[in-house]
């Protein structure tokens, strides 16, 4: 009887999160690392909610814990304590295979260094997430072309990364992030390797994606980039120092 009540409560809570439009929720989330004889608290007791369709920036100095938080929210790492719900599903405590499945389905990643395969065409780079989840070849190509068209690079689909500019490579990376129609796009310093003009173009693309209803989370150390969002979360010493709305 007790187990049945607990299962009902869990399902009820999950449905409440979905009904309220909450994409991400954490309770007392923490991450510790062992460094020799010492235990480092990289993230401590983080309570956070991000709603579907929000555009959020996470800021903090080096060593603040913002990268650790990004890794946990992106299901790239597992927490040491606390709970994490993603799209209504409790993902904290999942095994690596299950976590990888959630990651592939729910989250599109954009990295500062692009992380493209150098010998693969733009089209094949965008196809990769679909290859990992078993999507058939014909459907992969259709969806990859659609994603490249969305970022304005369909005419460059047969080009390899070294035949593209930095901005074009980042657009390919964004197309790859979008190809699975993820609930969240998570970008880590997306303009860090770009010049100012190209960075502006990439941030304009993120604004467009947000206007289309996507949930965007950008991790950055640049205030100017963060102010493009609707909300800035400051992380310091492993905790959320402030959480502010951005006036537009």
LINFENLIN-V622372 format. One record per residue. N is the residue number from 0. RES is the residue in three letters. PHI is phi in degrees with one decimal (* if undefined). Layout:
N|RES|PHI  N|RES|PHI
This chain:
0|UNK|*  1|UNK|-61.7  2|UNK|-62.4  3|UNK|-62.4  4|UNK|-63.8  5|UNK|-63.9  6|UNK|-63.8  7|UNK|-63.6  8|UNK|-63.5  9|UNK|-64.5  10|UNK|-64.3  11|UNK|-63.0  12|UNK|-64.3  13|UNK|-58.8  14|UNK|-65.8  15|UNK|-60.4  16|UNK|-62.1  17|UNK|-62.5  18|UNK|-63.1  19|UNK|-84.6  20|UNK|73.9  21|UNK|-93.3  22|UNK|-81.2  23|UNK|-133.6  24|UNK|-142.6  25|UNK|-124.6  26|UNK|-131.2  27|UNK|52.8  28|UNK|-70.4  29|UNK|-143.6  30|UNK|-141.3  31|UNK|-114.3  32|UNK|-127.3  33|UNK|-91.7  34|UNK|-123.9  35|UNK|66.6  36|UNK|-80.5  37|UNK|-99.1  38|UNK|-116.4  39|UNK|-97.8  40|UNK|-91.8  41|UNK|-74.3  42|UNK|-144.1  43|UNK|-132.1  44|UNK|54.4  45|UNK|-89.1  46|UNK|-108.5  47|UNK|-152.2  48|UNK|-131.7  49|UNK|-129.6  50|UNK|-87.9  51|UNK|-58.1  52|UNK|86.0  53|UNK|-77.4  54|UNK|-118.6  55|UNK|-122.0  56|UNK|-110.7  57|UNK|-113.2  58|UNK|-119.4  59|UNK|166.5  60|UNK|-68.9  61|UNK|-57.2  62|UNK|82.9  63|UNK|-76.8  64|UNK|110.4  65|UNK|-66.0  66|UNK|-69.6  67|UNK|-62.8  68|UNK|-62.2  69|UNK|-59.4  70|UNK|-63.7  71|UNK|-71.9  72|UNK|-64.1  73|UNK|-86.4  74|UNK|59.5  75|UNK|-88.4  76|UNK|-146.2  77|UNK|-112.2  78|UNK|-77.0  79|UNK|-89.4  80|UNK|-156.0  81|UNK|84.8  82|UNK|-130.0  83|UNK|-139.3  84|UNK|-108.6  85|UNK|-122.4  86|UNK|52.2  87|UNK|85.1  88|UNK|-103.9  89|UNK|-74.5  90|UNK|-105.2  91|UNK|-66.0  92|UNK|94.3  93|UNK|-70.3  94|UNK|-73.2  95|UNK|-57.8  96|UNK|-62.8  97|UNK|-67.7  98|UNK|-64.4  99|UNK|-63.6  100|UNK|-65.1  101|UNK|-61.6  102|UNK|-59.6  103|UNK|-66.5  104|UNK|-84.1  105|UNK|-99.6  106|UNK|-128.3  107|UNK|-106.2  108|UNK|-104.1  109|UNK|-128.3  110|UNK|-111.0  111|UNK|-58.3  112|UNK|-95.2  113|UNK|71.2  114|UNK|56.1  115|UNK|-96.5  116|UNK|-74.7  117|UNK|-64.9  118|UNK|-96.4  119|UNK|-101.6  120|UNK|-69.9  121|UNK|-56.7  122|UNK|-60.0  123|UNK|-68.4  124|UNK|-60.1  125|UNK|-71.1  126|UNK|-68.3  127|UNK|-50.3  128|UNK|-58.5  129|UNK|-73.3  130|UNK|-63.9  131|UNK|-66.4  132|UNK|-97.8  133|UNK|85.5  134|UNK|-65.0  135|UNK|-64.0  136|UNK|-57.6  137|UNK|-62.2  138|UNK|-68.5  139|UNK|-58.9  140|UNK|-65.1  141|UNK|-59.5  142|UNK|-71.4  143|UNK|-65.9  144|UNK|-63.8  145|UNK|-62.8  146|UNK|-66.6  147|UNK|-65.8  148|UNK|-64.3  149|UNK|-64.7  150|UNK|-101.2  151|UNK|76.1  152|UNK|-128.1  153|UNK|-61.0  154|UNK|-72.8  155|UNK|-111.9  156|UNK|-65.9  157|UNK|-96.1  158|UNK|-85.8  159|UNK|-89.7  160|UNK|-52.7  161|UNK|-72.1  162|UNK|-100.8  163|UNK|-119.9  164|UNK|-74.8  165|UNK|-58.8  166|UNK|-64.5  167|UNK|-66.8  168|UNK|-62.5  169|UNK|-68.0  170|UNK|-65.2  171|UNK|-61.2  172|UNK|-62.9  173|UNK|-68.7  174|UNK|-59.6  175|UNK|-60.7  176|UNK|-66.7  177|UNK|-90.6  178|UNK|-64.2  179|UNK|-90.4  180|UNK|51.0  181|UNK|-70.6  182|UNK|-75.1  183|UNK|-137.7  184|UNK|-106.7  185|UNK|-113.9  186|UNK|-116.1  187|UNK|-106.3  188|UNK|47.0  189|UNK|-67.0  190|UNK|-109.8  191|UNK|-60.1  192|UNK|-106.5  193|UNK|-118.6  194|UNK|-73.1  195|UNK|-59.7  196|UNK|-63.3  197|UNK|-66.7  198|UNK|-59.3  199|UNK|-61.3  200|UNK|-64.7  201|UNK|-67.1  202|UNK|-68.0  203|UNK|-64.9  204|UNK|-66.7  205|UNK|-62.3  206|UNK|-61.2  207|UNK|-62.8  208|UNK|-61.4  209|UNK|-66.1  210|UNK|-62.9  211|UNK|-81.5  212|UNK|105.4  213|UNK|-80.5  214|UNK|-85.9  215|UNK|-118.9  216|UNK|-124.7  217|UNK|-114.7  218|UNK|-97.8  219|UNK|-152.5  220|UNK|-105.0  221|UNK|-97.8  222|UNK|-60.3  223|UNK|-61.5  224|UNK|-69.5  225|UNK|-61.3  226|UNK|-72.7  227|UNK|-75.0  228|UNK|-83.4  229|UNK|-94.6  230|UNK|-156.4  231|UNK|-119.0  232|UNK|-105.5  233|UNK|-97.6  234|UNK|-112.3  235|UNK|-148.1  236|UNK|52.6  237|UNK|80.9  238|UNK|-131.7  239|UNK|-78.2  240|UNK|-82.7  241|UNK|-155.7  242|UNK|-144.7  243|UNK|-123.4  244|UNK|-82.8  245|UNK|-100.1  246|UNK|-72.1  247|UNK|-124.3
